[in-house]
Amino acid sequence: LTGVVGIAMYYLFNKDLQALSVMSTGYGILQDALTSAARISVPLLLTVAVVKVFTTSLTIGSGGSGGVFGPSMVIGGCVGTATGRILQDLWPEMVTQPEAYGLVGMAGFFAGAAHAPISTIIMVSEITGNYSLLLPTMLSSTLCFVLCQKVHLYQKQYPSRLDSPAHRGDFLIDVLEGSHVSDVFDPGRKIQLIHQSKTLDEIVHSLAGTQQHYFPVVDDEGRIIGIFSEDDVRAYLYDETIWKLALARDIMESNFVKVRPDDDLNTVMQRFTAINVEALPVVDQEDSGILLGMLNRKETIGYYNQQLMKHKRAGEESEL
Protein backbone atom coordinates (compact mmCIF):
# COMPACT_ATOMS: atom_id res chain seq x y z
CA LEU A 1 0.00 0.00 0.00
CA THR A 2 2.89 2.33 0.76
CA GLY A 3 4.32 1.62 -2.68
CA VAL A 4 1.01 2.42 -4.33
CA VAL A 5 0.89 5.74 -2.51
CA GLY A 6 4.47 6.51 -3.55
CA ILE A 7 3.81 5.75 -7.23
CA ALA A 8 0.65 7.85 -7.14
CA MET A 9 2.64 10.75 -5.71
CA TYR A 10 5.31 10.28 -8.39
CA TYR A 11 2.83 10.70 -11.24
CA LEU A 12 0.79 13.35 -9.43
CA PHE A 13 3.80 15.68 -9.37
CA ASN A 14 4.89 15.07 -12.97
CA LYS A 15 7.36 12.30 -12.21
CA ASP A 16 9.28 14.37 -9.68
CA LEU A 17 11.64 12.01 -7.85
CA GLN A 18 11.27 14.07 -4.69
CA ALA A 19 7.71 12.78 -4.43
CA LEU A 20 9.07 9.30 -3.76
CA SER A 21 10.28 10.58 -0.39
CA VAL A 22 6.99 9.42 1.10
CA MET A 23 8.10 5.79 0.89
CA SER A 24 11.82 6.25 1.65
CA THR A 25 13.76 7.98 4.40
CA GLY A 26 12.90 11.39 2.97
CA TYR A 27 16.32 12.80 3.84
CA GLY A 28 16.85 13.95 0.26
CA ILE A 29 13.88 16.28 0.20
CA LEU A 30 14.68 17.38 3.75
CA GLN A 31 18.21 18.36 2.75
CA ASP A 32 16.93 20.35 -0.21
CA ALA A 33 14.30 21.99 2.01
CA LEU A 34 17.00 23.14 4.41
CA THR A 35 19.53 24.27 1.81
CA SER A 36 17.65 25.34 -1.34
CA ALA A 37 13.97 25.72 -0.59
CA ALA A 38 13.29 27.51 -3.88
CA ARG A 39 13.85 24.26 -5.79
CA ILE A 40 10.83 22.58 -4.18
CA SER A 41 7.24 23.70 -4.60
CA VAL A 42 5.08 24.42 -1.58
CA PRO A 43 2.37 21.89 -2.61
CA LEU A 44 5.01 19.15 -2.83
CA LEU A 45 6.41 19.99 0.61
CA LEU A 46 3.00 19.98 2.25
CA THR A 47 1.86 16.84 0.44
CA VAL A 48 5.02 14.96 1.39
CA ALA A 49 4.53 16.00 5.01
CA VAL A 50 0.92 14.80 5.13
CA VAL A 51 1.45 11.59 3.18
CA LYS A 52 4.61 10.82 5.16
CA VAL A 53 2.47 10.58 8.28
CA PHE A 54 0.25 8.05 6.53
CA THR A 55 3.05 5.91 5.07
CA THR A 56 5.03 5.92 8.33
CA SER A 57 1.93 4.74 10.17
CA LEU A 58 1.45 1.96 7.63
CA THR A 59 5.06 0.81 7.93
CA ILE A 60 5.31 0.81 11.71
CA GLY A 61 1.73 -0.32 12.29
CA SER A 62 2.22 -3.37 10.09
CA GLY A 63 5.39 -4.38 11.92
CA GLY A 64 7.82 -3.07 9.34
CA SER A 65 11.34 -1.95 10.20
CA GLY A 66 11.66 1.71 11.01
CA GLY A 67 11.50 4.37 13.66
CA VAL A 68 9.75 7.67 14.22
CA PHE A 69 12.65 10.06 14.70
CA GLY A 70 13.62 10.32 11.02
CA PRO A 71 10.06 10.72 9.70
CA SER A 72 9.38 13.33 12.39
CA MET A 73 12.38 15.35 11.22
CA VAL A 74 11.24 15.10 7.59
CA ILE A 75 7.64 16.05 8.36
CA GLY A 76 8.61 18.95 10.59
CA GLY A 77 11.23 20.21 8.15
CA CYS A 78 8.85 20.09 5.18
CA VAL A 79 6.05 21.87 7.02
CA GLY A 80 8.46 24.48 8.36
CA THR A 81 10.03 25.19 4.98
CA ALA A 82 6.60 25.34 3.32
CA THR A 83 5.55 27.89 5.92
CA GLY A 84 8.68 29.90 5.21
CA ARG A 85 8.01 29.81 1.47
CA ILE A 86 4.44 31.03 1.96
CA LEU A 87 5.56 33.85 4.25
CA GLN A 88 8.30 34.78 1.79
CA ASP A 89 5.72 35.14 -0.99
CA LEU A 90 3.64 37.40 1.27
CA TRP A 91 6.49 39.48 2.72
CA PRO A 92 9.60 38.96 0.59
CA GLU A 93 11.45 41.85 2.25
CA MET A 94 11.02 40.37 5.73
CA VAL A 95 11.45 36.65 5.05
CA THR A 96 14.67 36.13 3.13
CA GLN A 97 15.60 32.63 4.30
CA PRO A 98 12.62 30.24 4.32
CA GLU A 99 15.04 27.38 5.04
CA ALA A 100 15.36 28.65 8.61
CA TYR A 101 11.71 27.83 9.16
CA GLY A 102 12.51 24.23 8.27
CA LEU A 103 15.01 23.96 11.14
CA VAL A 104 12.51 25.41 13.57
CA GLY A 105 9.81 23.10 12.24
CA MET A 106 12.01 20.03 12.74
CA ALA A 107 12.60 20.85 16.39
CA GLY A 108 9.02 21.86 17.11
CA PHE A 109 7.40 18.82 15.49
CA PHE A 110 9.52 16.22 17.25
CA ALA A 111 9.44 18.09 20.58
CA GLY A 112 5.66 17.96 20.55
CA ALA A 113 5.44 14.38 19.31
CA ALA A 114 8.07 12.86 21.60
CA HIS A 115 7.53 15.19 24.60
CA ALA A 116 11.26 15.92 24.65
CA PRO A 117 11.80 19.67 24.10
CA ILE A 118 15.26 20.13 25.60
CA SER A 119 16.94 17.17 23.94
CA THR A 120 15.29 18.01 20.62
CA ILE A 121 16.63 21.57 20.67
CA ILE A 122 20.17 20.34 21.26
CA MET A 123 19.83 17.46 18.80
CA VAL A 124 18.59 19.58 15.90
CA SER A 125 21.23 22.22 16.54
CA GLU A 126 23.95 19.56 16.50
CA ILE A 127 22.60 17.88 13.37
CA THR A 128 22.52 21.13 11.42
CA GLY A 129 25.64 22.61 13.01
CA ASN A 130 23.81 25.91 13.38
CA TYR A 131 23.05 27.62 16.70
CA SER A 132 21.90 30.96 15.29
CA LEU A 133 18.27 29.81 15.49
CA LEU A 134 18.47 28.63 19.09
CA LEU A 135 15.94 31.13 20.46
CA PRO A 136 13.18 30.55 17.87
CA THR A 137 13.83 26.81 18.13
CA MET A 138 13.34 27.00 21.90
CA LEU A 139 10.11 28.96 21.44
CA SER A 140 8.75 26.52 18.86
CA SER A 141 9.72 23.42 20.85
CA THR A 142 8.25 24.75 24.08
CA LEU A 143 5.00 25.79 22.42
CA CYS A 144 4.58 22.43 20.66
CA PHE A 145 5.45 20.57 23.85
CA VAL A 146 2.77 22.43 25.81
CA LEU A 147 0.10 22.05 23.12
CA CYS A 148 0.75 18.32 22.66
CA GLN A 149 0.68 17.27 26.31
CA LYS A 150 -2.29 14.97 25.78
CA VAL A 151 -1.02 13.53 22.49
CA HIS A 152 1.45 10.64 22.72
CA LEU A 153 3.66 9.41 19.92
CA TYR A 154 4.46 6.32 21.98
CA GLN A 155 1.31 4.64 23.30
CA LYS A 156 3.00 3.34 26.46
CA GLN A 157 4.96 6.49 27.22
CA TYR A 158 4.49 7.62 30.82
CA PRO A 159 3.89 11.28 31.66
CA SER A 160 6.86 11.51 34.02
CA ARG A 161 9.55 9.53 35.83
CA LEU A 162 7.20 9.28 38.79
CA ASP A 163 4.81 7.13 36.74
CA SER A 164 7.48 5.06 35.00
CA PRO A 165 8.28 1.62 36.49
CA ALA A 166 11.74 1.81 34.94
CA HIS A 167 12.60 4.98 36.89
CA ARG A 168 10.54 4.32 40.01
CA GLY A 169 13.57 3.11 41.96
CA ASP A 170 15.61 6.16 40.93
CA PHE A 171 12.78 8.48 41.87
CA LEU A 172 12.42 6.78 45.25
CA ILE A 173 16.10 7.35 45.96
CA ASP A 174 15.91 10.97 44.77
CA VAL A 175 13.03 11.76 47.11
CA LEU A 176 14.63 10.01 50.09
CA GLU A 177 18.06 11.56 49.54
CA GLY A 178 16.45 14.99 49.36
CA SER A 179 14.94 14.60 52.85
CA HIS A 180 16.60 14.28 56.24
CA VAL A 181 15.90 12.86 59.67
CA SER A 182 15.17 16.34 61.01
CA ASP A 183 12.24 16.57 58.56
CA VAL A 184 10.52 13.53 60.05
CA PHE A 185 11.15 12.86 63.73
CA ASP A 186 9.42 14.84 66.48
CA PRO A 187 11.95 16.06 69.08
CA GLY A 188 9.15 17.07 71.43
CA ARG A 189 7.62 13.60 71.70
CA LYS A 190 7.94 12.09 75.15
CA ILE A 191 10.13 8.98 75.29
CA GLN A 192 10.42 6.65 78.26
CA LEU A 193 14.07 6.24 79.19
CA ILE A 194 15.38 3.31 81.19
CA HIS A 195 18.24 3.76 83.64
CA GLN A 196 21.00 1.21 83.29
CA SER A 197 20.58 0.02 86.90
CA LYS A 198 16.87 -0.65 86.63
CA THR A 199 16.00 -4.30 87.31
CA LEU A 200 14.16 -6.51 84.89
CA ASP A 201 11.25 -6.71 87.33
CA GLU A 202 10.89 -2.93 87.26
CA ILE A 203 11.23 -2.88 83.50
CA VAL A 204 8.44 -5.45 83.04
CA HIS A 205 6.05 -3.36 85.12
CA SER A 206 7.04 -0.24 83.16
CA LEU A 207 6.19 -1.91 79.85
CA ALA A 208 2.61 -2.51 80.93
CA GLY A 209 1.75 1.19 80.89
CA THR A 210 3.29 2.30 77.59
CA GLN A 211 2.82 1.85 73.85
CA GLN A 212 6.53 2.30 73.29
CA HIS A 213 8.36 -0.64 71.70
CA TYR A 214 12.00 0.43 71.88
CA PHE A 215 13.61 1.75 75.05
CA PRO A 216 16.85 3.76 75.19
CA VAL A 217 19.08 2.96 78.18
CA VAL A 218 20.89 5.88 79.83
CA ASP A 219 23.64 6.22 82.42
CA ASP A 220 23.76 8.42 85.52
CA GLU A 221 24.42 11.49 83.37
CA GLY A 222 21.46 10.79 81.10
CA ARG A 223 23.62 9.80 78.14
CA ILE A 224 22.40 6.97 75.94
CA ILE A 225 24.54 3.84 76.25
CA GLY A 226 22.27 1.23 74.68
CA ILE A 227 18.79 0.22 73.63
CA PHE A 228 16.48 -2.77 73.92
CA SER A 229 13.08 -3.74 72.59
CA GLU A 230 10.10 -5.37 74.22
CA ASP A 231 11.05 -8.55 72.37
CA ASP A 232 14.36 -8.59 74.26
CA VAL A 233 12.44 -8.47 77.54
CA ARG A 234 9.96 -11.11 76.45
CA ALA A 235 12.78 -13.67 76.27
CA TYR A 236 13.10 -13.49 80.09
CA LEU A 237 9.41 -13.51 81.02
CA TYR A 238 9.30 -17.23 81.82
CA ASP A 239 12.37 -17.15 84.08
CA GLU A 240 11.25 -15.20 87.16
CA THR A 241 14.36 -16.18 89.11
CA ILE A 242 16.44 -13.58 87.30
CA TRP A 243 13.87 -10.79 87.30
CA LYS A 244 15.47 -9.11 90.30
CA LEU A 245 19.01 -10.00 89.27
CA ALA A 246 19.14 -8.87 85.65
CA LEU A 247 19.55 -5.16 85.01
CA ALA A 248 18.80 -2.99 82.00
CA ARG A 249 22.48 -2.95 81.02
CA ASP A 250 22.41 -6.76 80.91
CA ILE A 251 19.67 -7.00 78.28
CA MET A 252 20.43 -3.89 76.25
CA GLU A 253 22.29 -3.78 72.96
CA SER A 254 25.32 -1.57 73.50
CA ASN A 255 26.52 -1.73 69.90
CA PHE A 256 23.36 -0.15 68.50
CA VAL A 257 22.66 1.68 65.26
CA LYS A 258 21.85 5.38 65.56
CA VAL A 259 21.03 8.22 63.21
CA ARG A 260 21.66 11.96 63.25
CA PRO A 261 19.41 14.87 62.21
CA ASP A 262 21.39 15.55 59.02
CA ASP A 263 21.33 11.94 57.78
CA ASP A 264 19.33 11.55 54.57
CA LEU A 265 16.34 9.21 54.61
CA ASN A 266 17.78 6.92 51.97
CA THR A 267 20.65 6.06 54.34
CA VAL A 268 18.19 5.71 57.20
CA MET A 269 15.96 3.29 55.29
CA GLN A 270 19.00 1.19 54.45
CA ARG A 271 19.78 0.95 58.17
CA PHE A 272 16.20 0.05 59.00
CA THR A 273 16.32 -2.74 56.44
CA ALA A 274 19.79 -3.99 57.39
CA ILE A 275 18.94 -4.68 61.04
CA ASN A 276 15.15 -5.07 60.61
CA VAL A 277 14.00 -2.74 63.38
CA GLU A 278 11.03 -0.38 63.60
CA ALA A 279 12.73 2.52 65.40
CA LEU A 280 16.18 4.07 65.64
CA PRO A 281 17.53 6.53 68.23
CA VAL A 282 18.31 10.02 66.97
CA VAL A 283 21.42 11.47 68.59
CA ASP A 284 23.06 14.88 68.50
CA GLN A 285 25.01 15.75 65.39
CA GLU A 286 28.22 16.35 67.34
CA ASP A 287 27.76 14.28 70.50
CA SER A 288 26.41 10.75 69.98
CA GLY A 289 25.70 10.42 73.71
CA ILE A 290 22.94 13.03 73.66
CA LEU A 291 19.59 11.49 72.73
CA LEU A 292 17.26 13.77 70.77
CA GLY A 293 14.40 11.37 70.09
CA MET A 294 13.33 8.25 68.25
CA LEU A 295 12.69 7.86 64.53
CA ASN A 296 10.05 5.30 63.53
CA ARG A 297 10.09 3.42 60.26
CA LYS A 298 6.34 3.99 59.76
CA GLU A 299 6.82 7.74 60.13
CA THR A 300 9.61 7.67 57.56
CA ILE A 301 7.49 5.75 55.06
CA GLY A 302 4.53 8.05 55.73
CA TYR A 303 6.69 11.12 55.10
CA TYR A 304 7.91 9.61 51.83
CA ASN A 305 4.31 8.96 50.72
CA GLN A 306 3.45 12.59 51.47
CA GLN A 307 6.36 13.81 49.35
CA LEU A 308 5.37 11.39 46.60
CA MET A 309 1.82 12.73 46.49
CA LYS A 310 3.13 16.30 46.54
CA HIS A 311 5.34 15.63 43.50
CA LYS A 312 2.48 13.86 41.74
CA ARG A 313 0.06 16.75 42.33
CA ALA A 314 2.70 19.20 41.12
CA GLY A 315 3.15 17.14 37.95
CA GLU A 316 -0.59 17.01 37.31
CA GLU A 317 -0.92 20.77 37.83
CA SER A 318 1.93 21.44 35.39
CA GLU A 319 0.16 19.34 32.75
CA LEU A 320 -2.97 21.46 33.15
C-alpha positions in Angstrom: 0.0 0.0 0.0 2.9 2.3 0.8 4.3 1.6 -2.7 1.0 2.4 -4.3 0.9 5.7 -2.5 4.5 6.5 -3.6 3.8 5.7 -7.2 0.6 7.9 -7.1 2.6 10.7 -5.7 5.3 10.3 -8.4 2.8 10.7 -11.2 0.8 13.3 -9.4 3.8 15.7 -9.4 4.9 15.1 -13.0 7.4 12.3 -12.2 9.3 14.4 -9.7 11.6 12.0 -7.9 11.3 14.1 -4.7 7.7 12.8 -4.4 9.1 9.3 -3.8 10.3 10.6 -0.4 7.0 9.4 1.1 8.1 5.8 0.9 11.8 6.2 1.6 13.8 8.0 4.4 12.9 11.4 3.0 16.3 12.8 3.8 16.8 13.9 0.3 13.9 16.3 0.2 14.7 17.4 3.8 18.2 18.4 2.8 16.9 20.4 -0.2 14.3 22.0 2.0 17.0 23.1 4.4 19.5 24.3 1.8 17.7 25.3 -1.3 14.0 25.7 -0.6 13.3 27.5 -3.9 13.9 24.3 -5.8 10.8 22.6 -4.2 7.2 23.7 -4.6 5.1 24.4 -1.6 2.4 21.9 -2.6 5.0 19.2 -2.8 6.4 20.0 0.6 3.0 20.0 2.3 1.9 16.8 0.4 5.0 15.0 1.4 4.5 16.0 5.0 0.9 14.8 5.1 1.4 11.6 3.2 4.6 10.8 5.2 2.5 10.6 8.3 0.3 8.1 6.5 3.1 5.9 5.1 5.0 5.9 8.3 1.9 4.7 10.2 1.5 2.0 7.6 5.1 0.8 7.9 5.3 0.8 11.7 1.7 -0.3 12.3 2.2 -3.4 10.1 5.4 -4.4 11.9 7.8 -3.1 9.3 11.3 -2.0 10.2 11.7 1.7 11.0 11.5 4.4 13.7 9.8 7.7 14.2 12.7 10.1 14.7 13.6 10.3 11.0 10.1 10.7 9.7 9.4 13.3 12.4 12.4 15.3 11.2 11.2 15.1 7.6 7.6 16.1 8.4 8.6 19.0 10.6 11.2 20.2 8.1 8.9 20.1 5.2 6.1 21.9 7.0 8.5 24.5 8.4 10.0 25.2 5.0 6.6 25.3 3.3 5.5 27.9 5.9 8.7 29.9 5.2 8.0 29.8 1.5 4.4 31.0 2.0 5.6 33.9 4.3 8.3 34.8 1.8 5.7 35.1 -1.0 3.6 37.4 1.3 6.5 39.5 2.7 9.6 39.0 0.6 11.5 41.8 2.2 11.0 40.4 5.7 11.5 36.6 5.0 14.7 36.1 3.1 15.6 32.6 4.3 12.6 30.2 4.3 15.0 27.4 5.0 15.4 28.7 8.6 11.7 27.8 9.2 12.5 24.2 8.3 15.0 24.0 11.1 12.5 25.4 13.6 9.8 23.1 12.2 12.0 20.0 12.7 12.6 20.8 16.4 9.0 21.9 17.1 7.4 18.8 15.5 9.5 16.2 17.3 9.4 18.1 20.6 5.7 18.0 20.5 5.4 14.4 19.3 8.1 12.9 21.6 7.5 15.2 24.6 11.3 15.9 24.7 11.8 19.7 24.1 15.3 20.1 25.6 16.9 17.2 23.9 15.3 18.0 20.6 16.6 21.6 20.7 20.2 20.3 21.3 19.8 17.5 18.8 18.6 19.6 15.9 21.2 22.2 16.5 23.9 19.6 16.5 22.6 17.9 13.4 22.5 21.1 11.4 25.6 22.6 13.0 23.8 25.9 13.4 23.0 27.6 16.7 21.9 31.0 15.3 18.3 29.8 15.5 18.5 28.6 19.1 15.9 31.1 20.5 13.2 30.6 17.9 13.8 26.8 18.1 13.3 27.0 21.9 10.1 29.0 21.4 8.8 26.5 18.9 9.7 23.4 20.9 8.2 24.7 24.1 5.0 25.8 22.4 4.6 22.4 20.7 5.4 20.6 23.8 2.8 22.4 25.8 0.1 22.0 23.1 0.8 18.3 22.7 0.7 17.3 26.3 -2.3 15.0 25.8 -1.0 13.5 22.5 1.4 10.6 22.7 3.7 9.4 19.9 4.5 6.3 22.0 1.3 4.6 23.3 3.0 3.3 26.5 5.0 6.5 27.2 4.5 7.6 30.8 3.9 11.3 31.7 6.9 11.5 34.0 9.5 9.5 35.8 7.2 9.3 38.8 4.8 7.1 36.7 7.5 5.1 35.0 8.3 1.6 36.5 11.7 1.8 34.9 12.6 5.0 36.9 10.5 4.3 40.0 13.6 3.1 42.0 15.6 6.2 40.9 12.8 8.5 41.9 12.4 6.8 45.2 16.1 7.3 46.0 15.9 11.0 44.8 13.0 11.8 47.1 14.6 10.0 50.1 18.1 11.6 49.5 16.4 15.0 49.4 14.9 14.6 52.9 16.6 14.3 56.2 15.9 12.9 59.7 15.2 16.3 61.0 12.2 16.6 58.6 10.5 13.5 60.1 11.1 12.9 63.7 9.4 14.8 66.5 11.9 16.1 69.1 9.1 17.1 71.4 7.6 13.6 71.7 7.9 12.1 75.1 10.1 9.0 75.3 10.4 6.6 78.3 14.1 6.2 79.2 15.4 3.3 81.2 18.2 3.8 83.6 21.0 1.2 83.3 20.6 0.0 86.9 16.9 -0.7 86.6 16.0 -4.3 87.3 14.2 -6.5 84.9 11.2 -6.7 87.3 10.9 -2.9 87.3 11.2 -2.9 83.5 8.4 -5.4 83.0 6.1 -3.4 85.1 7.0 -0.2 83.2 6.2 -1.9 79.9 2.6 -2.5 80.9 1.8 1.2 80.9 3.3 2.3 77.6 2.8 1.9 73.8 6.5 2.3 73.3 8.4 -0.6 71.7 12.0 0.4 71.9 13.6 1.8 75.1 16.8 3.8 75.2 19.1 3.0 78.2 20.9 5.9 79.8 23.6 6.2 82.4 23.8 8.4 85.5 24.4 11.5 83.4 21.5 10.8 81.1 23.6 9.8 78.1 22.4 7.0 75.9 24.5 3.8 76.2 22.3 1.2 74.7 18.8 0.2 73.6 16.5 -2.8 73.9 13.1 -3.7 72.6 10.1 -5.4 74.2 11.1 -8.6 72.4 14.4 -8.6 74.3 12.4 -8.5 77.5 10.0 -11.1 76.4 12.8 -13.7 76.3 13.1 -13.5 80.1 9.4 -13.5 81.0 9.3 -17.2 81.8 12.4 -17.2 84.1 11.2 -15.2 87.2 14.4 -16.2 89.1 16.4 -13.6 87.3 13.9 -10.8 87.3 15.5 -9.1 90.3 19.0 -10.0 89.3 19.1 -8.9 85.6 19.5 -5.2 85.0 18.8 -3.0 82.0 22.5 -3.0 81.0 22.4 -6.8 80.9 19.7 -7.0 78.3 20.4 -3.9 76.2 22.3 -3.8 73.0 25.3 -1.6 73.5 26.5 -1.7 69.9 23.4 -0.2 68.5 22.7 1.7 65.3 21.9 5.4 65.6 21.0 8.2 63.2 21.7 12.0 63.2 19.4 14.9 62.2 21.4 15.6 59.0 21.3 11.9 57.8 19.3 11.5 54.6 16.3 9.2 54.6 17.8 6.9 52.0 20.6 6.1 54.3 18.2 5.7 57.2 16.0 3.3 55.3 19.0 1.2 54.5 19.8 1.0 58.2 16.2 0.1 59.0 16.3 -2.7 56.4 19.8 -4.0 57.4 18.9 -4.7 61.0 15.2 -5.1 60.6 14.0 -2.7 63.4 11.0 -0.4 63.6 12.7 2.5 65.4 16.2 4.1 65.6 17.5 6.5 68.2 18.3 10.0 67.0 21.4 11.5 68.6 23.1 14.9 68.5 25.0 15.8 65.4 28.2 16.4 67.3 27.8 14.3 70.5 26.4 10.8 70.0 25.7 10.4 73.7 22.9 13.0 73.7 19.6 11.5 72.7 17.3 13.8 70.8 14.4 11.4 70.1 13.3 8.2 68.2 12.7 7.9 64.5 10.0 5.3 63.5 10.1 3.4 60.3 6.3 4.0 59.8 6.8 7.7 60.1 9.6 7.7 57.6 7.5 5.8 55.1 4.5 8.1 55.7 6.7 11.1 55.1 7.9 9.6 51.8 4.3 9.0 50.7 3.4 12.6 51.5 6.4 13.8 49.4 5.4 11.4 46.6 1.8 12.7 46.5 3.1 16.3 46.5 5.3 15.6 43.5 2.5 13.9 41.7 0.1 16.8 42.3 2.7 19.2 41.1 3.2 17.1 37.9 -0.6 17.0 37.3 -0.9 20.8 37.8 1.9 21.4 35.4 0.2 19.3 32.7 -3.0 21.5 33.1 
